[in-house]
Amino acid sequence: MLRSLLASTASNGSRFAVTTIITLVMTPVYIRELGNYDYGIWEIMMSVVGYLGLLDMGLRPTISRFTAYLSRSDDPAEQSALFATSLCMMAAVGLLISMTLLTWSMTFPGVLAPDSDSVGRYATLIQIFAVHVVLSFPYFSIESTYEGRLFYTTKNNISIGISIISATFLYHYLPHFDPLLLLITVNVVMTASKLVLLFAILHAPSYGSYRFHPGHFSPSMMFRMLRFGGKALAQGIAGQVSKRADPLIIGAFLGPQKIVFFNLGSMLLEKVKDSTQIMGHAFMPAFSTLHSASDQKTMDQYFQTGTKYIYGLAAASCAGLAAIGDVFISLWIGPEYGAEVRPIIWILAATALVGGALPLHNRFLMALNSHGILAIIYSARAVINVVLTLLLVRPFGLVGVASATLIGQLVTAPFVWAAVFRHLAMSPTTYVRTTLLPILGSTLVMMACLVVALQVFPADGWYPFLGIVALGVVVYVPLFVFGVLDSDDRHDLIRAIRKIRKAL
């Protein structure tokens, strides 16, 4: 179990690293080729599709958890029923959403167009999105099956290869075609390729010999999944509202061209959030398997040790972005972008620090089937975020939008803590003293070094900037290893490093 968990987490980390590099390379290309307006439209479209994607009824985490749970069963009929039922349900949801998008493209596509002459272009964009959605939902079902079986390495390797090929193609051909239409078309091809490859590999005996038979669709399995997924659905709705509302509100009140400035800051902090989710992704099926075996001690151990590494990385990343994030954007995109993004990064970094202090809370509670409370908490956070964003966007602009997100996190974080520590042996005080304070102390020392270094050596180019980043790493790593990890953690870390070296 532990080996599979570590391998899956490492694979997720590799995929995250590759996608981050692709984002760093391609974002300036997208902004240059699309322009601020079409880039804002792209973000609006992704937000709309994100809202429509809520109709997956919380099935993605449900499929993953049920697959992990049933992997311990010797009943192949039940596993086959789960596979067929989940695939049919997700395909039906994708078809429903695509029909909604097609209706939109034929009725009022002009809501996206800056003038009447370009209405047809945006209608075509929506129609290609509809194809993307039809393919995406079956792919989500297959992907969740891989996650439930902890087959992350295969899934991620395929995704990495296709992502690199697609990014290379876009880099060379985006300037020669309609960039917005080409971007979504390539996304369709990527999704179709991953769906076909992953579906075919599941047929192999070493991957479970999965076969899709429509006759194996099980109404009883469907209702079991919906009962569990209803809780995840409510969480998903609240999470998507919090995440997707900002671009829509900015576009409505400040104009689509303003979205790019907010998105650059939120994109960097979203990468931090993504890193915590990716590092913790494999813990949910692992927690679920341990819970089915009533192994509470190992679950608690995984929770605490995993938190040290995940939040240790997240806190350092947030502090680094707060100190030099605007400098990075100035070098990456342009100085006019860096100046406007600076206060947004500060506020969003504080938000990520508060919200990420329990990075495994969702995975842990979902594995215990105790995640219903999170639906209430996330819904309250979404309401606070949207209401405050509407109130603050006009008087304070983008800073008001970022502040609304921070306030929502501060208000709801104590309730998340109460829900988690109801199921852990340790107290919140012990957790703060032994885990959070050492991480935050190490982070503050590193951040102070970065600020001083930036004053002494202005980062007016990539080499000075990378030198400052290297300084932060050199300062933080020993502080983390000797100030955050205990002797058992260091012993496990050394053993893991030795295994990696032997494997290489």
C-alpha positions in Angstrom: 0.0 0.0 0.0 2.7 2.5 1.0 4.8 1.8 -2.1 1.7 2.3 -4.3 0.9 5.5 -2.5 4.4 6.9 -2.8 4.6 5.9 -6.5 1.3 7.5 -7.3 2.2 10.7 -5.5 5.5 10.9 -7.3 3.8 10.3 -10.6 1.3 13.1 -9.8 4.2 15.3 -8.9 5.9 14.6 -12.3 2.7 15.4 -14.2 2.3 18.6 -12.2 5.9 19.7 -12.9 5.4 19.1 -16.7 2.1 20.9 -16.8 3.6 23.8 -14.9 6.5 24.1 -17.3 4.0 24.0 -20.2 2.0 26.8 -18.5 5.0 28.9 -18.0 6.0 28.5 -21.7 2.6 28.8 -23.3 0.8 31.5 -21.2 2.8 34.4 -22.8 2.1 32.8 -26.2 -1.6 32.6 -25.5 -1.8 36.2 -24.3 0.2 37.4 -27.3 -1.8 35.5 -29.9 -5.2 35.7 -28.4 -5.0 39.3 -27.0 -6.4 40.4 -23.7 -10.1 40.2 -24.9 -10.0 36.7 -26.4 -7.9 35.5 -23.5 -10.7 36.8 -21.2 -13.3 35.0 -23.4 -11.3 31.8 -23.1 -11.4 32.1 -19.3 -15.1 32.9 -19.3 -15.8 29.8 -21.5 -13.8 27.7 -19.1 -15.8 29.1 -16.2 -19.1 28.3 -18.0 -18.1 24.8 -18.8 -16.9 24.4 -15.2 -20.4 25.3 -14.0 -22.0 22.9 -16.5 -19.5 20.2 -15.4 -21.1 20.3 -11.9 -23.7 18.0 -13.5 -21.4 15.1 -13.1 -23.3 14.7 -9.8 -20.1 14.2 -7.8 -19.3 11.0 -9.7 -15.6 11.5 -10.2 -14.5 11.1 -6.6 -17.3 8.6 -6.1 -16.0 6.3 -8.9 -12.5 6.6 -7.4 -13.6 5.7 -3.9 -15.9 2.8 -5.0 -13.2 1.4 -7.2 -10.7 1.5 -4.4 -13.3 -0.1 -2.0 -14.3 -2.9 -4.4 -10.7 -3.7 -5.4 -10.7 -5.7 -2.1 -13.7 -7.6 -3.2 -13.5 -11.0 -5.0 -16.8 -10.4 -6.8 -15.9 -9.5 -10.4 -19.6 -9.0 -11.2 -19.8 -6.1 -8.8 -16.6 -4.5 -10.2 -18.0 -4.9 -13.8 -21.3 -3.3 -12.7 -19.4 -0.4 -11.3 -17.4 0.1 -14.4 -20.3 -0.1 -16.8 -22.7 2.0 -14.6 -20.1 4.8 -14.1 -19.2 5.0 -17.7 -22.9 5.1 -18.9 -23.8 7.7 -16.3 -20.9 10.0 -17.2 -21.5 9.6 -20.9 -25.2 10.6 -20.4 -24.1 13.7 -18.4 -21.7 14.7 -21.1 -24.3 14.4 -23.8 -26.8 16.5 -21.8 -24.2 19.3 -21.3 -23.1 19.2 -25.0 -26.8 19.6 -26.0 -27.0 22.7 -23.7 -23.9 24.1 -25.4 -25.2 23.5 -28.9 -28.5 25.2 -28.0 -26.5 28.2 -26.8 -24.4 28.3 -30.0 -27.6 28.5 -32.0 -29.5 31.0 -29.9 -27.3 33.7 -28.4 -23.6 33.2 -29.2 -23.3 37.0 -29.6 -23.1 37.4 -25.9 -19.4 36.6 -26.3 -18.8 38.6 -29.5 -17.3 42.2 -29.3 -19.2 43.1 -32.6 -21.8 41.6 -34.9 -19.3 40.6 -37.5 -17.7 38.0 -35.3 -20.8 36.2 -34.0 -20.3 33.2 -36.2 -16.8 32.7 -35.0 -17.9 32.5 -31.4 -20.8 30.2 -32.3 -18.2 27.8 -33.8 -16.2 28.1 -30.6 -19.1 27.0 -28.5 -19.9 24.1 -30.9 -16.3 22.8 -30.6 -16.6 23.0 -26.9 -19.7 20.8 -27.1 -17.6 18.1 -28.8 -15.0 18.5 -26.1 -17.6 17.9 -23.4 -19.0 14.8 -25.0 -15.6 13.2 -24.9 -14.5 14.6 -21.5 -17.1 12.9 -19.3 -16.4 9.3 -20.4 -12.7 10.2 -20.0 -13.3 11.4 -16.4 -14.9 8.0 -15.7 -12.0 6.1 -17.0 -9.5 8.4 -15.3 -11.3 7.9 -11.9 -11.1 4.1 -12.4 -7.3 4.4 -12.8 -7.1 6.6 -9.6 -9.2 4.1 -7.6 -6.8 1.3 -8.5 -3.8 3.6 -7.8 -2.7 3.3 -11.5 -1.6 6.9 -11.5 1.8 6.3 -13.2 0.2 4.9 -16.4 -2.5 7.6 -16.5 0.0 10.4 -15.9 2.6 9.2 -18.4 0.0 9.2 -21.2 -1.2 12.6 -20.1 2.3 14.0 -20.0 3.2 12.7 -23.5 0.0 14.1 -25.1 0.4 17.4 -23.3 3.9 17.9 -24.6 3.0 17.0 -28.2 0.0 19.4 -28.0 1.9 22.3 -26.5 4.6 21.9 -29.2 2.0 21.9 -31.9 0.3 25.0 -30.6 3.6 26.8 -30.1 4.4 26.4 -33.8 1.0 26.7 -35.4 -1.0 29.1 -33.2 0.3 32.2 -35.0 -0.8 30.8 -38.4 -4.5 30.0 -37.7 -7.4 31.4 -35.7 -5.7 31.0 -32.3 -8.9 30.7 -30.2 -10.5 28.0 -32.4 -7.2 26.1 -32.8 -6.7 26.1 -29.0 -10.1 24.4 -28.3 -9.7 22.0 -31.3 -6.4 20.8 -30.0 -8.0 20.3 -26.6 -10.6 18.1 -28.2 -7.9 16.0 -29.9 -6.0 15.6 -26.6 -9.1 14.4 -24.7 -10.0 11.9 -27.5 -6.5 10.5 -27.6 -6.3 10.0 -23.8 -9.8 8.4 -23.7 -9.0 5.8 -26.4 -5.5 4.9 -25.0 -6.7 4.6 -21.3 -9.8 2.6 -22.3 -7.7 0.2 -24.3 -5.1 -0.3 -21.6 -7.8 -1.3 -19.0 -8.4 -4.4 -21.1 -5.0 -5.8 -20.1 -5.1 -8.5 -17.3 -2.5 -6.5 -15.2 -4.9 -3.5 -15.2 -8.0 -5.5 -14.2 -9.2 -6.9 -17.5 -12.0 -4.3 -17.6 -14.7 -4.8 -20.2 -17.6 -2.5 -21.0 -20.9 -4.3 -21.4 -24.0 -2.1 -21.5 -26.0 -5.0 -20.0 -23.9 -4.8 -16.8 -25.4 -1.4 -16.1 -26.9 -1.7 -12.6 -29.7 0.6 -11.3 -28.9 -0.4 -7.7 -25.2 0.5 -8.2 -26.3 3.8 -9.7 -28.4 4.7 -6.7 -25.6 3.8 -4.3 -23.2 6.0 -6.2 -25.7 8.9 -6.3 -26.3 8.7 -2.6 -22.6 9.0 -2.0 -22.0 11.4 -4.8 -24.7 13.8 -3.7 -22.4 15.0 -0.9 -19.5 15.4 -3.3 -21.8 17.2 -5.7 -22.7 19.8 -3.2 -19.0 20.3 -2.5 -18.3 20.5 -6.2 -21.0 23.1 -6.7 -19.6 25.3 -3.9 -16.0 24.9 -5.0 -16.8 25.7 -8.7 -18.9 28.7 -7.7 -16.0 30.1 -5.6 -13.4 29.4 -8.3 -15.4 30.3 -11.4 -17.4 33.3 -10.2 -14.5 35.7 -10.2 -13.8 35.8 -14.0 -17.5 36.1 -14.8 -18.0 39.0 -12.3 -14.8 40.7 -13.5 -15.9 40.4 -17.1 -19.4 41.7 -16.4 -18.3 44.7 -14.2 -14.8 45.6 -15.4 -14.7 44.0 -18.9 -13.1 40.8 -20.3 -9.8 42.6 -20.9 -9.3 42.9 -17.1 -9.6 39.2 -16.5 -6.0 38.6 -17.7 -4.5 40.6 -14.8 -6.5 38.8 -12.1 -5.9 35.5 -13.8 -2.1 35.8 -13.9 -2.1 36.2 -10.1 -4.7 33.6 -9.4 -3.0 31.2 -11.9 0.2 31.2 -9.8 -1.6 30.6 -6.6 -3.8 28.0 -8.3 -0.6 26.1 -9.1 0.2 26.0 -5.4 -3.3 24.7 -4.7 -3.0 22.2 -7.6 0.3 21.0 -6.1 -1.3 20.2 -2.8 -4.2 18.5 -4.5 -1.9 16.4 -6.7 0.3 15.4 -3.8 -2.7 14.5 -1.8 -4.8 12.9 -4.6 -3.6 9.3 -4.0 -4.4 9.6 -0.3 -8.1 9.3 -0.8 -8.2 5.8 -2.1 -5.4 4.9 0.3 -7.5 6.3 3.3 -10.5 4.5 1.9 -8.7 1.1 1.8 -7.3 1.6 5.3 -10.7 2.6 6.6 -12.2 -0.5 5.2 -9.5 -2.4 7.1 -10.2 -0.4 10.3 -6.6 0.7 10.5 -7.0 4.0 12.2 -3.4 4.3 13.4 -2.0 4.1 9.9 -4.5 6.6 8.7 -3.5 9.1 11.4 0.2 8.5 10.5 -0.4 9.1 6.8 -2.4 12.3 7.6 0.2 13.9 9.7 3.3 12.9 7.6 1.6 13.8 4.4 0.6 17.2 5.7 4.2 18.0 6.6 5.4 17.6 3.1 2.3 19.0 1.3 1.9 22.1 3.4 5.6 22.5 3.7 5.8 22.9 -0.1 2.7 25.0 -0.3 3.7 27.5 2.5 7.1 28.0 0.9 5.6 28.5 -2.5 3.1 31.1 -1.2 5.8 33.0 0.7 8.0 33.0 -2.4 5.2 34.2 -4.6 4.3 37.0 -2.2 8.0 38.1 -2.1 8.9 37.9 -5.8 5.8 36.9 -7.7 5.3 40.3 -9.3 8.9 40.3 -10.4 8.4 37.0 -12.1 5.3 38.2 -13.9 7.2 41.4 -15.0 9.9 39.2 -16.6 7.5 36.6 -17.8 4.8 38.7 -19.4 5.7 42.4 -19.1 6.3 45.0 -16.4 2.8 46.5 -16.8 1.3 43.2 -15.8 3.6 42.7 -12.8 2.7 46.1 -11.3 -1.0 45.5 -11.5 -0.8 41.9 -10.2 1.4 42.7 -7.1 -1.4 43.3 -4.5 -3.5 40.5 -5.9 -0.7 38.0 -5.3 -0.2 39.2 -1.7 -3.9 38.7 -0.9 -4.2 35.4 -2.7 -1.0 34.1 -1.1 -2.5 34.8 2.3 -5.7 33.0 1.2 -3.8 29.9 0.1 -1.9 29.8 3.4 -5.1 29.8 5.4 -7.0 27.4 3.2 -4.1 25.0 2.8 -3.3 24.5 6.4 -5.2 21.2 6.3 -4.3 20.0 2.8 -5.7 16.5 3.2 -9.0 17.4 4.9 -11.2 16.6 1.9 -9.5 13.4 1.0 -9.6 12.2 4.6 -13.3 13.0 5.2 -14.4 11.6 1.9 -12.6 8.3 2.5 -14.5 8.1 5.8 -17.8 9.0 4.1 -18.0 11.9 6.5 -17.6 14.7 3.9 -21.3 15.8 4.1 -20.3 18.7 6.4 -17.9 20.0 3.8 -20.8 20.6 1.4 -22.3 23.0 4.0 -19.0 24.7 4.7 -18.1 25.1 1.1 -21.6 26.4 0.2 -21.3 29.1 2.9 -17.8 30.0 1.6 -19.2 30.3 -1.9 -22.0 32.6 -0.9 -19.7 34.8 1.1 -17.2 34.9 -1.8 -19.8 35.8 -4.4 -21.7 38.4 -2.3 -18.5 40.2 -1.2 -17.1 40.1 -4.7 -20.2 41.8 -6.0 -20.0 44.4 -3.3 -16.2 45.1 -3.6 -15.6 44.8 -7.3 -16.7 48.3 -8.2 -15.1 50.3 -5.4 -11.9 48.3 -5.1 -11.5 46.6 -8.5 -9.4 43.5 -8.7 -8.1 43.9 -5.1 -11.7 43.8 -3.9 -12.3 40.5 -5.8 -9.1 38.9 -4.2 -10.1 40.3 -0.7 -13.5 38.6 -0.9 -11.8 35.2 -1.5 -9.6 35.8 1.6 -12.5 36.8 3.9 -14.4 33.7 2.8 -11.5 31.4 3.8 -11.0 33.1 7.1 -14.6 32.8 8.1 -15.0 29.1 7.2 -11.6 27.6 8.0 -12.4 27.0 11.8 -15.4 24.9 10.8 -13.2 22.7 8.5 -10.8 22.2 11.3 -13.6 21.1 13.7 -14.9 18.6 11.1 -11.4 17.0 10.6 -10.2 16.8 14.2 -13.4 15.0 15.2 -11.9 12.0 13.4 -8.3 12.3 14.4 -6.5 11.2 17.6 -4.4 14.4 17.9 -5.8 17.7 19.1 -5.7 20.9 17.0 -3.3 22.5 19.5 -0.9 19.6 19.0 -1.2 19.8 15.3 -0.4 23.5 15.2 2.5 23.2 17.6 4.2 20.1 16.0 3.3 20.7 12.3 2.2 24.2 11.4 4.3 26.5 13.5 7.6 24.8 12.4 6.6 25.1 8.8 5.5 28.8 9.1 8.6 29.7 11.1 10.9 28.2 8.4 8.8 29.9 5.7 9.1 33.4 7.3 12.9 33.0 7.5 13.0 32.1 3.9 10.7 35.0 2.9 12.8 37.5 4.8 15.9 36.3 3.0 14.2 36.7 -0.4 13.0 40.3 0.4 16.5 41.3 1.6 18.1 39.7 -1.4 15.7 41.5 -3.8 16.7 44.8 -2.2 20.4 44.2 -2.5 20.3 42.5 -5.9 17.4 43.9 -8.0 16.1 41.1 -10.3 16.2 43.0 -13.6 16.8 39.8 -15.6 16.2 36.0 -15.5 19.7 35.1 -14.1 19.4 37.4 -11.0 15.9 36.2 -10.5 16.8 32.6 -10.7 19.7 33.3 -8.3 17.3 34.7 -5.7 15.0 31.7 -6.2 18.0 29.4 -5.6 18.8 31.3 -2.4 15.3 30.7 -1.1 15.6 26.9 -1.8 19.0 26.7 -0.2 17.7 28.5 2.9 14.4 26.6 3.2 15.4 23.0 2.6 17.6 22.6 5.6 15.2 24.5 7.8 12.4 22.1 6.7 14.5 18.9 7.0 15.8 19.7 10.5 13.1 22.1 11.8 9.9 20.4 10.5 10.7 16.7 10.1 11.3 14.6 13.2 13.9 11.9 13.4 11.5 9.2 12.1 10.5 11.4 9.1 14.2 12.0 8.3 14.9 8.3 8.5 12.0 7.5 6.1 13.2 10.3 3.8 16.7 9.0 3.6 15.5 5.5 2.9 13.2 6.8 0.1 16.1 8.7 -1.4 18.3 5.6 -1.4 15.6 3.6 -3.1 15.2 6.2 -5.8 19.0 6.3 -6.3 19.1 2.5 -6.7 16.2 2.7 -9.2 18.1 5.2 -11.3 
